[in-house]
Amino acid sequence: MPDFTPPPRVNVLGVGISVLNLTSAVAALDAALKAGVRGYITVTGVHGVMESQDDESLRRIHNQSLLSTPDGMPMVWLGRLAGHKSMGRVYGPDLMEAVFEWSSKTGKTHYFFGGNPGVVEELKARMQARHPGLQIVGMHTPPFRPLNAEEHSALAAELRACRPDFLWVGLSTPKQERFMAAELGRLDARIFVGVGAAFDFHAGRVSQAPRWIQRSGFEWFYRLCKEPRRLWRRYFRNNPRFLWRIAGQLTGLRKVASIEP
């Protein structure tokens, strides 16, 4: 059986961000599946890094992941500053599209977990229309609370029956990261991927920022304008703290935690 060697990581305030671009991310997932590796993928930007500053358990979850992809342009810029010139943004919606395109040709299977009522059904219809041959073997919209014992047993039984290669988790950060870390050993799927709002974007419920805004690093402002009541507290709390702390890391004035799991 082939070996799987995970890519190196860049230390961003104690969170290890994998050195990836979209092409190498899909290649890494392909290699992990061929090697029989199981694990979870965190798609990590400023929000995930800053939530980890005050939560050691969440920081460990990121650092114990199979991959933690550079979701936002600040992660990419810091990786390139560290000498990884090939590093590129691996944004949740883009990762889904790339994996679906690849797996529609390779027969890999998928299960959707998350979203508001009706979202996963819309997501399935749109993705199968866009990627003929895509195998979506199940989906579940969970309640807005932890699953009770009966609900968890039903989900586990369904996953045992369909055994998907990918379990896509569309919850918010850090809820989805905690779910994946806790359930990796209990649910029968090979690779869990936490993609947050990607379900809503691909289902057509929320519009994505234009590409030039995404590349500029100001997607957060576009999203804030679209959903101010939900997002203002996140951005106005996290973004200034991130800039202050990363300046300390880059100048050597702030000691950051190790990224060792």
C-alpha positions in Angstrom: 0.0 0.0 0.0 1.4 3.5 -0.9 2.6 5.7 1.9 1.1 9.1 2.7 3.5 11.9 3.7 1.6 15.0 4.8 2.9 18.4 3.5 4.9 20.7 5.9 3.1 23.3 7.9 3.6 27.0 8.6 3.2 28.2 12.2 0.6 30.9 12.3 0.2 31.9 15.9 0.5 28.3 17.0 -1.8 26.9 14.3 -0.1 24.7 11.7 -1.3 25.7 8.2 -0.5 23.1 5.6 1.7 24.2 2.6 -0.8 23.6 -0.2 -2.4 25.0 -3.2 -5.7 23.7 -4.8 -3.9 21.2 -7.1 -1.7 19.8 -4.4 -4.6 19.6 -1.9 -6.5 17.3 -4.2 -3.4 15.3 -4.9 -2.8 14.9 -1.1 -6.4 13.7 -0.6 -5.9 11.2 -3.4 -2.7 10.0 -1.8 -4.3 9.7 1.6 -7.2 7.5 0.2 -4.8 5.3 -1.7 -2.7 4.8 1.5 -5.8 3.9 3.5 -5.4 7.0 5.8 -8.4 8.3 7.7 -8.5 11.9 9.1 -10.2 15.2 9.0 -9.5 18.4 7.1 -9.8 21.9 8.6 -10.2 24.8 6.2 -8.5 27.5 8.2 -8.3 31.3 8.0 -8.1 34.2 10.4 -11.3 33.2 12.2 -10.1 29.7 12.9 -6.6 30.8 14.0 -8.0 33.5 16.3 -10.6 31.2 17.9 -7.7 28.9 18.7 -5.8 31.7 20.6 -8.2 31.4 23.5 -8.9 27.6 23.2 -6.1 25.2 23.6 -8.3 22.2 22.7 -9.3 23.8 19.4 -5.7 24.6 18.6 -4.8 20.9 19.1 -7.7 19.9 16.8 -6.3 22.0 14.0 -2.8 20.7 14.6 -3.9 17.1 14.7 -5.7 17.3 11.4 -4.7 15.4 8.3 -4.5 18.8 6.6 -5.3 22.4 7.6 -5.7 24.2 4.3 -4.9 27.9 3.9 -8.4 29.2 3.5 -7.7 33.0 3.6 -5.2 35.1 1.8 -3.4 36.1 5.0 -2.5 32.4 5.5 -1.1 32.3 1.9 0.9 35.5 2.3 2.4 34.2 5.6 3.3 30.9 3.9 5.0 32.6 1.0 6.8 34.9 3.4 8.1 31.8 5.1 9.6 30.7 1.7 6.8 28.5 0.4 6.3 30.2 -3.0 3.9 27.6 -4.3 1.4 28.1 -1.5 -2.1 29.2 -2.7 -5.5 29.6 -1.3 -7.5 26.5 -0.6 -10.9 27.9 0.0 -13.7 25.6 1.1 -16.0 26.1 -1.8 -13.1 25.8 -4.3 -11.9 22.6 -2.6 -15.4 21.1 -2.9 -15.5 21.9 -6.6 -12.1 20.5 -7.3 -12.7 17.3 -5.3 -16.1 16.8 -7.0 -14.6 17.3 -10.4 -11.8 14.8 -9.6 -14.1 12.3 -7.9 -16.7 12.3 -10.7 -14.0 10.6 -12.8 -12.6 8.3 -10.0 -15.9 7.1 -8.4 -15.2 8.5 -4.9 -18.3 8.9 -2.9 -19.7 11.7 -0.7 -22.0 12.4 2.1 -23.3 15.9 3.2 -23.8 16.7 6.9 -25.0 20.2 7.9 -26.7 23.3 6.6 -30.2 24.8 7.1 -33.3 22.8 6.1 -33.3 22.2 2.4 -29.7 23.2 1.8 -28.2 19.7 1.3 -30.9 18.8 -1.2 -30.3 21.9 -3.2 -26.5 21.3 -2.9 -26.8 17.7 -4.2 -29.0 18.7 -7.2 -26.6 21.6 -8.2 -23.4 19.6 -7.8 -24.6 16.5 -9.7 -25.8 18.7 -12.5 -22.4 20.5 -12.6 -20.4 17.3 -12.2 -22.0 14.4 -14.1 -21.1 11.1 -12.5 -20.7 12.6 -9.0 -21.8 10.0 -6.4 -23.5 11.5 -3.4 -24.6 8.6 -1.3 -26.3 10.4 1.6 -27.1 13.6 3.4 -28.4 14.8 6.7 -29.5 18.2 8.1 -28.8 18.1 11.9 -30.7 20.0 14.5 -29.2 23.2 15.9 -27.9 21.3 19.0 -25.7 18.3 19.6 -27.2 15.0 18.4 -28.9 13.0 21.0 -28.1 9.3 21.4 -30.9 8.1 19.1 -30.0 10.6 16.4 -26.3 9.7 16.6 -27.0 6.0 16.4 -29.2 6.6 13.3 -26.5 8.7 11.6 -23.8 6.1 12.5 -26.0 3.3 11.0 -26.5 5.2 7.8 -22.8 5.9 7.4 -22.0 2.3 8.0 -24.4 1.3 5.2 -23.0 3.8 2.6 -19.4 4.2 3.8 -18.5 7.4 2.0 -15.0 8.4 1.0 -15.8 12.0 2.0 -18.0 13.3 4.8 -18.5 17.0 4.1 -19.4 18.9 7.3 -21.1 22.3 6.7 -21.3 23.7 10.2 -19.8 26.9 11.6 -16.3 27.2 13.1 -15.4 25.9 15.7 -18.5 23.7 15.9 -17.5 21.7 12.8 -13.9 21.2 13.9 -15.0 19.8 17.3 -17.5 17.5 15.6 -14.9 16.1 13.2 -12.3 15.5 15.9 -14.9 13.8 18.2 -16.5 11.7 15.5 -13.6 10.5 13.4 -13.3 7.3 15.4 -17.1 6.8 15.6 -18.5 7.4 12.2 -17.7 5.3 9.1 -16.3 7.8 6.6 -12.7 8.0 5.4 -12.0 11.7 5.2 -14.0 14.4 7.0 -13.8 17.9 5.5 -15.2 21.0 7.4 -16.2 23.6 4.9 -18.5 26.0 6.8 -20.5 28.3 4.6 -19.6 26.4 1.4 -22.9 24.5 1.5 -24.8 27.8 1.4 -22.6 29.2 -1.4 -22.9 26.2 -3.7 -26.6 25.8 -2.9 -27.1 29.3 -4.2 -28.4 30.7 -0.9 -25.5 33.1 -0.3 -23.5 34.9 -3.0 -19.7 34.5 -3.1 -17.4 37.5 -3.4 -16.0 38.2 -6.9 -12.6 36.6 -7.5 -10.7 39.8 -7.5 -12.1 40.6 -4.0 -11.2 37.1 -2.8 -7.6 37.5 -4.1 -7.3 41.0 -2.5 -7.7 39.7 1.1 -10.9 41.7 1.6 -13.5 38.9 1.2 -14.2 39.4 4.9 -15.5 42.9 4.1 -17.7 41.6 1.3 -19.2 39.0 3.6 -19.7 41.5 6.4 -21.7 43.7 4.0 -23.9 40.7 3.0 -24.4 39.4 6.6 -23.7 42.3 9.0 -25.8 41.1 11.9 -24.2 37.7 11.9 -20.6 38.6 11.2 -19.8 42.0 12.6 -18.7 40.8 16.0 -16.4 38.1 14.5 -14.6 40.4 12.2 -14.3 43.5 14.4 -13.0 41.3 17.3 -10.7 38.9 15.3 -9.1 41.0 12.6 -7.4 43.7 14.7 -6.2 41.0 17.2 -4.8 39.0 14.3 -2.9 41.9 12.9 -1.5 42.8 16.3 -0.4 39.3 17.2 1.0 38.4 13.8 3.1 41.5 13.9 4.5 40.3 17.2 5.2 36.9 15.7 7.0 38.3 12.7 9.1 40.7 14.7 10.0 38.1 17.3 8.4 40.2 20.0 5.7 37.5 20.6 6.5 33.9 21.4 4.0 31.5 19.7 3.1 28.0 20.7 4.5 25.0 18.9 2.5 23.4 16.1 3.4 19.9 17.2 0.2 17.9 17.8 
